[in-house]
Amino acid sequence: MARMVTLCTFTDRIQAEHLRSILEAEGIPAWVNADDVGGWRPDYAIGMGWVKLQVAEEHVDAAMRRLREAESAGDETDEGEE
């Protein structure tokens, strides 16, 4: 089994799921790891170690590169709206 690496942590599942979908659209398998009772108790995730976006170790470089691209695109969009 591949070693899982945490790329980012979040205070809620929504942000993590959004980034997971970006990675998976690029063919990078990703998982959201949260002890939040399947989303029913988001307050549990904070007390139990946050919500984690994880990928297999072999995909870390590609995943980080894609997340940086997504962040850059988001920053440019925000600046254009002002």
VENKA-V340949 format. One record per residue. N is the residue number from 1. RES is the residue in one small letter. PSI is psi in radians with two decimals (NA if undefined). NEAR is the number of other C-alpha atoms within 12 Angstrom. D_FIRST is the distance of its C-alpha to the first C-alpha in Angstrom with 2 decimals. Layout:
{{N	RES	PSI	NEAR	D_FIRST} {N	RES	PSI	NEAR	D_FIRST}}
This chain:
{{1	m	2.42	6	0.00} {2	a	2.56	12	3.81} {3	r	2.28	12	6.56} {4	m	2.44	20	8.98} {5	v	2.32	24	12.58} {6	t	2.10	27	15.69} {7	l	-0.73	31	18.22} {8	c	2.75	29	21.06} {9	t	2.64	26	22.32} {10	f	2.85	26	25.01} {11	t	-0.18	25	27.54} {12	d	2.78	30	27.09} {13	r	-0.51	32	24.66} {14	i	-0.84	19	26.95} {15	q	-0.78	19	26.45} {16	a	-0.74	29	22.67} {17	e	-0.63	26	22.72} {18	h	-0.84	20	25.21} {19	l	-0.60	34	23.13} {20	r	-0.73	33	20.02} {21	s	-0.59	23	22.35} {22	i	-0.80	27	23.54} {23	l	-0.79	32	20.14} {24	e	-0.52	23	19.27} {25	a	-0.42	15	22.77} {26	e	0.09	20	21.90} {27	g	0.31	15	18.83} {28	i	1.90	26	16.40} {29	p	2.30	26	13.86} {30	a	2.71	35	14.41} {31	w	2.56	30	14.32} {32	v	2.13	35	17.11} {33	n	1.97	32	16.39} {34	a	2.34	32	19.74} {35	d	1.20	23	21.21} {36	d	0.46	23	24.24} {37	v	0.84	15	24.54} {38	g	0.46	16	23.45} {39	g	-0.13	19	25.94} {40	w	-0.50	13	28.80} {41	r	1.32	17	29.13} {42	p	-0.43	22	28.29} {43	d	-0.43	21	30.12} {44	y	-0.63	20	27.44} {45	a	-0.70	25	24.87} {46	i	-0.79	20	27.19} {47	g	-0.40	15	27.74} {48	m	0.14	18	24.10} {49	g	0.42	20	22.79} {50	w	3.13	25	23.44} {51	v	2.25	35	21.57} {52	k	2.36	32	18.65} {53	l	2.10	37	17.65} {54	q	2.64	33	14.09} {55	v	2.84	30	12.22} {56	a	2.59	22	9.17} {57	e	-0.64	20	10.58} {58	e	-0.28	18	11.59} {59	h	0.07	26	13.76} {60	v	-0.86	25	15.53} {61	d	-0.83	17	18.68} {62	a	-0.68	23	19.30} {63	a	-0.78	34	18.74} {64	m	-0.69	29	21.10} {65	r	-0.77	18	23.59} {66	r	-0.68	25	23.71} {67	l	-0.66	29	24.19} {68	r	-0.71	19	26.97} {69	e	-0.75	18	28.58} {70	a	-0.70	21	28.54} {71	e	-0.76	16	30.05} {72	s	-0.76	14	32.71} {73	a	-0.69	14	33.63} {74	g	-0.70	14	33.99} {75	d	-0.74	14	36.16} {76	e	-0.68	13	38.42} {77	t	-0.76	12	38.82} {78	d	-0.71	11	39.82} {79	e	-0.59	10	42.38} {80	g	-0.35	9	43.89} {81	e	-0.24	8	44.56} {82	e	NA	7	46.74}}
